[in-house]
Amino acid sequence: MSPPDTAGHQENPDAVPQGKAALGDLLAPVRSRLMLACLLEAIGALAKVVPLIALVELARELLRDPVREEQVWTVVAVAAGALLLRLLTSGAALTITHLADVAFQFDVRRRAARRLGHVPLGWFTDRSSGRVKKVMTDDVADLHHLVGHAYLDLTTAIVAPSAALVYLLASDWRLALLTLFPVLVGVVQYSVMMRGQGEQMERYQRSIADVSAAAVEFVDGIAVVKAFGQAGRAHTRFVAAAESFVAGFWDWVRGMLRGSTVAELALAPFTTLLAALVSGAVFVQAGWAEPADVLPFLVVGVAVAGPFLELNYAYHHLATARHAAGNLQRLLGTGTLPPAPDAPAIPVDSRVRFAGVRFGYSDGAEVIRGVDLDLRPGTVTALVGPSGAGKSTLAALLARFWDPTEGHVTIGGADLREMTHHTLYQQVGMVLQDIRLVRDSVRENIRMARPDAGDEEVTAAARAANIHERIMTLPRGYDSVHGEDANLSGGEAQRVAIARALLADTPVVVLDEATAYADPDSETAIQNALSRLAAGRTLLVIAHRLRTVTEVDQICVVNEGRIVERGDHQSLLARGGLYAELWGAQEALAEGRTS
């Protein structure tokens, strides 16, 4: 049976919608609710103008002689009714948008989590946790303001001034044009100022992502950099990202400052009021209007200018949301590993084979070039070679962090691409150098390998991994929480990971030399635990120190993505090739340290 085609599952950036299209796609599930909310807000915006018009009409009535009391109370009733209508419609609109926002955020985060659950595991090694965090939290939060508020603000900023403008033009088109001339100046100024802002917004968001990534990396690595006296250097990288953000942001703001000041002054209610007063005084002095005719422009004119500032803020939130939507769509469009066929393959034993395997990352550079490798059941195979030779990539292919671009990786005759994830990880366990324990009890960190395991099984695995005694010294034993009352050293965390692998009891284990960073006391305990883990299993070991693999069944020397030598320790030394060179270099270094 041939493996399923993976081409359709690769990420295609050109096919991922961006900007307005990305935002439209994301908002599709809540679009009808947003439209209903905007309709209610439009009614409320019209009702918002009515009390201002009522105030003008009330003033006219009070200036009459005699005053028509019935008409006065009618105007007051209309104003009160409009205020109540505004309150009800705006409250209903806000309720609808916030309920829609809750549903929207739940849907987006669930889709993103599901997507992250199906992307190749190697995808996470190419991205900092800060950038993933920005998309999952910050970008979703940016969309909250759009869904919950910005569309309603935009509706009010369009409908209310339009209604006020119609009323003013109907009252006296000449005074309307003169009163609203500053508004026209402000709108034109904003239009000129906003040209090219899309590109600036992209740079701004990229700078924020850089700062976020630098901050997360700095905090995550603070213990290591301080231990090696490099805190200042790590801090410098974070400061450099922050300073780059500040410089870019200041350049952006400085270019907009003068234009923004002019626009905000032109759109300020005081400016509109001043224009109405001056124009009205001229018209009254010239006999072109009565004093009462100027009242609409003094009272209602302000309703035209004010919302334009809200329109600018709403535009800013819309631009931010479009960028955030693009980031989310890129995440949701990330290529996933193809699912297993309807009749998934089941391994018949623990024999591992790499057949004609080639692999390259998304940048197109091929890092594995035609590897053939056979791992017999119950044997230990070590991958050695220079840094960057492809050892970790080969191991990652066995754990299906990625799929080969050519060739096959099989376990017990079953291609990994034809196995379900559940079946695969029942076959393959991993113990890596960089151990990440979750913020949970030590018991649950071990049980993660097999959630249905009982407490006795967890304890047995911990004993076999030589970590039980250390766990029992913690304040709450196995219930101690990592990061709170369980502070484990690197070597101790490695033994927790080994206990996890022992509990999983997989027939195949990928081992990235677990003693590389262990202290001498931990190294012996780890080696003993690894001996128990290796018993009866097929092991693929990435070896950094050649002394740790002199007794393995097979050593494969990897260089530039190919296996250039293979054999046992003695035969490879006798050959005098790359392995012998690496051995000689490490032995010379070890002798230099002891002398």
N, C-alpha and C positions, 0 to 999 in steps of 0.2 A: 504494500500500500504506500503510495507516495505521500509525502507530508503536505499538508494544506498550504495553499498559496498565501504568503504573508504580505504580498504587495499592497493589498487593499487596506492593510492595517497600519501602514506607516503614516506618519504625520505629514501632511501636505500644507505648508504655510500659506500657499496661494489660495487654497480652498477654504481657509478659515476666514469668516467674515470679520471685517474690522469697522471701527467708527460707527456711523449711523446704522449700517446693516447689522453689526454685532449687537448693538443695543436693541434694535428691533427684534432680533431673534431671541435674545434673553428675556425681553419683556412680553413676548407673545402669550405666555400662560396667564398673565394678569392684565392684558391690554383692555379687555372689555370692562373690567372693574375700574381701571384708570380713566377710561372714556366716560363712564357714568359719574365718577368723582369730578372730573373736569366740567361736565355738564352742570352738576349741582353747584360747583364753584363759580361757573359763569353766571348762573342765576343769582348767587350771592354777591358777585361783583356788581351786577346791575343794581341789586338792592342796596349796595354800599353807596352808590351815587345818589340814590333817591333822597336820603335825609339832607344832603347838601342842597339839592334842588328845592326841597321842602323848606329849608332855612331861608333861601332867597324869596320864595313865594310868601313865607310867613312875614318876612321883613316888608315886602310890598303891601301886604294886607294891613300891617300895623301902621304903615305910613298913610293909609287911606283915611279919609274923613267923610263919613264916620267909618269906624272899624267894623267889619262884618264878623261878628263873634262866631257865628256858625261856620263860616269859611275857615276861620283860624283853627277851630277844633278839628275840622276835617283835615287840614294840612298836618296838624300834630298827630292825628290818628294814622295818617298815611306814613309819616316818618317813623312812628313807633312800630307799625306793621312791617315796614321795610327793614328796620333794625332787627326785629324778631326773625323775619325771613332770612336775613343775612346770618344770624346766629345759628339757625337750624340747618341751613344748607351748608354752611362752612363746617359746622360740627360734623354733619353727616359725611361730607367729602373727606375730611381728615380721618374720620373713623374708617371709611372704606379704603383709603390709601394706606393707612397703617396696617390694617388687616391684610391688604394685598401685599404689603412689604414683608410681613411675617411669613406669608405663604411663599413669596418670591425668594426670600433669603433661605428658607428651609429647602426649597426645591433646588436652588443653585448650589448650596453647600452639599446637599445629598448627591447631586449629580457629580460635583467635583470630587467628593470622597469616593464615589463609585469608580470614577475614572482613574483616580490615583490608585485604587485597589487593583486595577487591571493593566496599568502601564508596566513596561519592563522595569524590574527592580533597579537596573543600571541607570534608568532615567534620573533617579534621585541622586546618584553620584555626580551627575553633570550639573546639578543646580544647588545653590546654597539654600539652606533652610530659611534664610531671611527672605529670599525672593519668593519661595513657595508660601511663606507666611503672609507676605504682602498681598498676594493674589487671594488667598483663602480668607483673610480677615480685613485688611485695609481696603482692597478693591470692592469687596462686598459691602463694606460700610459706606464707601463713596456712592454706591448705587442706592443705599437706604435713603439718603437725602433726596435723591432724584425721585424715587417712587413715593416717598412719604410726603415730600414738601414741594420740590422744585416745579413739578408739572402744575400744581395748584397755584403756586406763585406766578408762574408764567401765564396761566389763564387769567388771573386777576390783573396782571400787568398789561394785558392786551385788552380785555373786555372793559374794565373800568374807565381807562382813558378814552377808549373809543366812544363809549356812551356819553361821557362828559363832553367830548369834542363835538358830537352831534348836537347836543343841547346848546353849547356855546355858539356854534355856527348858526343854529336856528334863531338864537337871540340877537346876534349882530355879527355877521361874518367878518366885518372890518375890524372890530375890536378883538374878535377871536384870533385873527391872523397876527395882529400886533402883540397881543398878550402871550401867544404861544410861539412867537419868533425865537425866544431863548431856548425853548424846548427843541425846536428844529435844529438850532446850532448844536445843542448837546447831543442829539441823536446822530447828526452828521459826524461830529467829533468822535463819538464812540465807534461809529462804523469804520472810520479811518484808522483809529487806534487798534481795532480788533483784527485788522488784516494780518495774516501770517501767524496768528496766535495759536493755531493748531499745532504747528511745528514747535513753537515755544513750549506748549503744554506737554508735548511728547518728551522734550528734553528735561522738563521739570519733573515729570513722573519717573523718568529713568534715573535722575539724580536721587530722588527719594528712595527708589529701589536699591541703588548703590549704598546709600547710607544705612538702610535697613539691613542689608546683607553684611556690611562691615560691622555693624553693631552686634548682630547675632554671632558672627564669627569671633569677634573680640571677646564677648562674654563667655561663649562656649570654650574658648581656648585660654582663658585667663589663668587657670591653674598651671597649665603647661608653660606658658610664656613667662610667668613670674618665677616658676621653679628654675628656669634656665636664664633668668636675668634679662629677658627680652620684652618685659612689659612696656618699656618706653617705645620700643620699635613697633609693637602691635598697636599701641595707643596712637602712634604716628599715622599708621594706615587708616585708622578710624577718623582721626582728625583731618587727614587729607581728603577723605570722602566728604566729610561735613563741610570743610572749607570750599571744596569744589561746588557743593550744592549752594552754599551761601553766595559765592561769587557769581554763579550762573543766575541765581534768583535775583540778586541785586542788579545785574545787567538787564534782566527782563523788566524788573520794576522801574529802574531808572529811565528806561526808554519809554515807559508808559506814564511816568509821573506827571509831566507837564500836561499831556493830553487829557489824562484822567482828572486833573484838577480843574481844567477848563470845562470839561463835560459835567462834572459834578456841580460846579458853580452855576452853570447854565440850567441844569435840571433841578436845582435847589428850589423848594417851595417859596423861599424869600424872593428869589429872582423873578419867578412868575408873578408873585404878588406885586413886586415893584413895577414890573412891566404893565400889569393891569392898572395900577394906580396912576402911573404917568400917562398911559394911553387914555384912560377914562377921564383924567383931568383935562387933557387936551380936547377930547370930544365934547365934554360938558362946557368948557370955556368957549369952544367954537359954536356951540349950539347944535351939535350933531347928535347929541344924546342927552337924556335926562339923568340926573344922579342915580335914580333907582335902576336905570338900565345898566349901570356899571356893576351893580351888586353880583350878578351871576359870575362875572370874571374875577371878582375878588374872592368869592367863596368857592365856586366850582373849578376855577382855573387851576387851583392847587391840586385837584384830583387828577389832572392830566399829567402834570410834571412828576409828582412823587413816584408813581409806580414804575417809571422808566428806570430808576435806580434799581428797583427790585428785578426788572427785566435783565439788567446787566449781571446781577448776582445769579439769577436763574440760568443765564447763558454760561456763566463760569461753571456752575454745578453740572450743566449738561455736557460741557466739554470734558470735565473731569470724569463724568460717568461714561462717556464714550470711550475714553482711554481705558478705564477700568473694565468695561465690557469687552474691549479687544483682548485684554489680558486674560479674562475669564474664558473667552471663546478659544483662545490659543490653548489654555489648559484643557478645556473640554474637548478640543480637537486633537489632543495628543494621541499619537498612535498607540494602540494597545497590542498586547500579544494575542495572536489568533486563538480562538477557543478550540478545544479538542473536538474531533468529529463526533457524529452521533453515536458511533460505536468506538469509544476510546480504547487505546491499546493498554494492555496489562503486562508488565515485565514478568518474565519467567524465572529470572535469577538476578544476581547483582553484578553481572558482567557489564562493564562500561566500555563503549567504543566511540572514538572520534573517527569519522570516515570522510576524508577529503574536506575538512572543515576550513572555511574561509570566513573572515568577519572583518567588517570595518564600521567605524562609528559614523554618525550623521555627516561629518565633514568630508567623508569619502575616502579618507586614508585607510588602507587595509592594514590591520594590525595582526591578524592571524592569516597565514598564507599556506593553505594546503596541509593541515595537520592530520596525520593518521596515528592513533594511539589506542592501545588495548589495555584495559585494567581488568585482570582476571579476578574472579570472586575471592574475597578473603585475603587479597594482597595489598601491599602498600606501595604506591607510586609517588615519587617526589619530583616536583618540577623545580629546577634550579636554573639560574642564568642571571645575566646582568639586569640592572634596573631598567624597566621599560621594554623588556624583551617580549612580553605577552603572557607571562605566567598567570597573573591575576585574571586576565581576560579569559584564558582557557578555563580556569576554575569557575569563573562567572557564567560561562556557557553551559557548564555541567549543572549549575544551580538554576539555569534558565533566567539569569538576569537579562540576557539578550538571546535572540535567535541567530543562528549562523546565516550569513548571506548565501553561502553555498555549503553543500555537504550535510552530514547528519551527525547528531549526538544521540546515542541510544543507551538504554539501560535494559538489560535482559531482552534484547532484540526489539524493544519498543522505542520508537522515535519520541523524543521529549515533546515534540509538537503535537503528537497524537495522544498524549496523556493528559488527563485532567490535572489541574493544579493540586487537588487533594491527593491524587495518586502519586504525583511527582514528589511532593514533600513528605509523603509516607516512605519514599525511597531514598531521598537525599536530605541529609542534615548538614549543618554548617557550624564551624567554630572559627570566627574571624579574629584578627588582631584588635580591630576597633570595636570593642564591645559596648553596646548601648543597652543599659537597663532602664526599663520604664519606671515612672514614679508610682510604684505599687509595692506591695509586700514582697519580700524575698521569695516566699512560697509561690506567689502568683508569677513572679519572674521566671521561676523554674517550670511551673505548670504551663506556661505559655506554649511549650512544645507539645503538650497533650492535655487540653483543658479538662478532659474527663478523668484524669489521673487522681487517685486518692492520696491522702496525706502520707500514708505509709510509703507509697511509691515515690513521692517527692523526696521524702527523707532518705530512702534507699539510694536514690540517684545522687543526692547531696553527699552521702557517706562515700559512695564510689568515686565521687569527684574530689574527695578530700577537703570539703568545705563545710561539712556538718558541724564540726567543733567550733569553727569561727562563727557560724550562724548562731549557735547556742550562746555565744558571749554577747550578742547584741541585746539591747534593752528588752525587746519583745520577741526575741528568737526569730522564728520563721515569719512572724507577723510584723516584723520591723519593716518600715517603708524606706525604700531606696531614696536617698536625697533628704530624708528627714532624720530618722534615728538609725539608719543603716548607711554608714559611710565606708564603702569597701574600696580597698586599693585596686590597682590595675590587675595584679595577679589574682586577687580574690574574685574580682568580676569575671576574669577568665574562667575560674573554676565554677562559678555559677553558670556560665555559658556551657561548660562541659557537662555539668549536671543536666542542663536543659537538653543537650544532645543525647546524653545517656537515657533520659526519660523518653525522648522521641523514639529511640531504638530503631533508627533507620539502617538499612543494610549498606548504604553508601554514605560516606562522610567526606566533606570538603574541609580541609584544615589549613588555614593560613597561619603559619607557625606561631603558636599561641604563647611561646616563651620569649618572644623577641624583646618585649618590654618588661618582663617579670624581674622582680628582685631575686637574689639567690635563694632566699627561704621559700618563696613561692614557686621558683622554677622546679625544684625537686617534687613538690606536691603536684604541680601541673603535669610533669612528665609521668608520674605514677598514674594520675587520672587519665592521661592520654593513652597509656598502655592498656588500661581497662576498656577505654572507648574503642581502641583499634581491634580488640580481640574479635576475630571472626567477621570483621567488616571489610569492605572494599574502601580503601582510603586514597584520596588524592591530596597530597600535601604540597603546599607552596613553601619551599625551604629557603630561608635567607642565610642561615648559618649551616654550612655544609656538614659540620660535625654532628648535627642532630639527625642526619639521614644516612649515615654510613652503613646501617644495617638493614635498610629497606630492600624490598624485592626488586625494585626497578627505579633507576634514576634517569630522568629525561632532561637534557640540557636544551633550554629554549633560548634562541637568539634571533632577533628581528622577525618574530612571528613564526619561526619554523623550529622543529625539533632537529637539532644538528648532531646530537649524540644521544645514545641511550645504552644502558647497561647497569652493572652494579658498581659499587665504589672502586673496587680494586681494578676491574677491567677498564674503567674510565681513566683512572690514574695512569695505568700502563699505556693507554693510547696517547697520552701527552697532548691532548687537545684543549678546548676551552675549559672543560671541567678541571683539568689539571692546573690550568692557569688560575682559575678562581680559587681552587684549594690552596695553591701556593701563596696567593695574595692574602687569604684569610689567615693561614698559619703564620705567615711573616708578621701580620698585624698583631696576632695573639702573642707571639714571642716578644714583640716590641713592648707590649703592655706589661708583660711579666718581668722583663729585664730591668 
